[in-house]
């Protein structure tokens, strides 16, 4: 039995030894032992190469603005072990997580005895469904990797969203758009609507085939619904959303980048479908919730000299660069760390030309690329290596004119950096005035 949250964190640290294991057998067994809480949860499933996190945040804020208790499961967490599981605007309280983990533990131990060890991510996913079954009216479940064989693909959603299909996790999902799309399409369920973001023809054909086989209605971006940007400034974008049914909305975002407009467009379509199946929505409240959305780790200014962005694949890097190009900071410095199974050469090739200096580093994770691996993948130029990422972060001043440091490459890495900077701020010695 766990006595405190530190024991739970130590337990999860040890579970990393089981790594990532494909298949849904273990999580289904664990959920069955717990009475299948996932069957009690009304939920939306969101998959895609990029934009999943933004999509679930926009949805959460639109629904909470309407008074619904909303659960959100997201990965990786930027707020520690309990940050994967969110209710409304708060991460799962440690006391609740401790209680849930003590209920789950005997069943984990039983599977361990059968040499069928549940992974860290499987256990956290199960904990989310246990909590959501008792505490929320609607849940938003973000897929981890792919979809078809992803741990989260263990429930029947009210509707599914596939944001996009780009090259990522190719060692696990295959090296063609069609093979990656096949994995994403696995979240489509029998007769349940699916909203599909911007796709090339190769990916869309795969998704369309899956939807036909499952008799699932498809709502496709730029076919069934569209957007037109009306106003744009450095801090906001206003666009008109419209569909073939003549429904129109004027939407304002406080998140930069055209990719955020695309993500929010999918959200409007999802809200319309929720309304059709009985959810009462005040559209002014929906729009207020969407407008107020600011997403941690998406071009997030930690302080005046530091920006975090979760660009973790080539498509994400391109979106990051589009936003970066509008930043008039004179001296831009990059700190980069990533997983070794990513397309490191493409990512660094895209990034390096935009920065005065590039610092390559690494972090504590089984999949993290070493500094040597990153250096091999990087183009020639003003590149330095610092094995201790904390040392690189400690170097950054909190305020300096004309310079900014940008941290990217892995969502897990920027979560580490974010938590470290916030911890330092919280525990810095207070200035004494005499």
Steps between C-alpha positions, in 0.01 A plus 500: 500500500618852417525732799577822316536644150880464507460123524269513197756701303775254595275216386452662158872566466558125538223416249703672227704182474204343317522771233241523223322177412250480214161340544185555705496168685646626829287813533183310415579240767573771755181689418297177514635425849383847606148455362559668163471866609563612141147380412358759742679797341350715226803610306655640183815338362759725333791367291736658247865579444474860624230715654350242736586696812370830365178334384420347840580829680267700273227239551549492875473875535193525275321230702603623845380850401160335455509357851595141421743306717761398245780247533809520282765232457814629332856386447770586571423692816644845557392486867655182641344157537152628594497749210395233251152505654314831512151595618390838372800725571670293771734204489397189692547562874781290646269351764260375231785357292639322807157349573455382140850354482446301820183354346681409178819364660378145585397443140831637367679256730284214373597576137863537607486150647376376164801669333255728318630826647285809436705798383516842662270651235249214523466547875456877473235449229310256722520747791347767274201283409447402865494868598290620205235231556413655837582867458428648155211536254714481189864403445749594230755226436819588311663202329866446579656350188310403188154384600416145399740334745531798734423438865214752494314303231308298757158671501212594269494878450200718420706633210860499386733772369808442282683829478754416227742237373868588468826312526570415864576192712592329174692224679169398659233610250670439165680725255213594267205735547260212430649280774491786752142583396405134552606528864319833552185363335486226763316736738199508264220293652184338365243764399673773702575830322860590418630852435804508274745787469710603202632186325677417178326255269710200602407533868137594433438191288606278790282687750204505263525122449503440877199729543307319224581162655378626839198686355633812674388842371798715392520879544803620306680833537488711180226278360218515755619802697738788431663812645587849379744715698351846561742679732851428619736664749810392691285378788175374343329364189134536409347271241158412363399134524232380258353177373295385204193518725552882507587497873749783564701610801756772562780357715792678667812316620773622728733233362726584208536302177274378220526146643309624805221628277481153344489334843226735620302433180489129587380592848205703365393199294530274806284737707234502228490118507480500881205739479332266251523207743349695786761720669357843571742772394496878516716597201609829652636305795668252263671787317606659829658171609687461172620863503643474852698186417875523550671163472804414713805414291370648174721803433474571871693793643634375833660839555612786275813314386367146462244328277395133513347326200403135460625462141590131506496400133567669161141621457503647851835665433362665185207642699742620767718671238197678347424650840868566572537690171256763628706547817717811463753399770849576365701218662317169504663208682383138480519226766406166344447147633286225348420130484738295288215341301410840350627635167779691667683596180186655349407682819846645558544575132185711509584673828868585502496779241265714711717535810806696609609197701383140540553297817445125485429317823330187633273395787415199714274276292557159337416645157701821533764553232854548631693817426720304258194373312368854468839635395521236227155601373562875511631707208828685533481839666504682831418192708610415851428209731402506868423157643330646807185677380456670836835670453383629162176631652679657798704705253190680371442843658140584586519836330740615231435745221495366146560132582278197560559127555261249337469149642356227279543150352292288738184559703649290779815714498316831512287361786822437693626851424168660588478325836864580579463872427179522700659314793799735497273802502292362785803419714726794422622689810292805574683830461561682825499875517685686770 
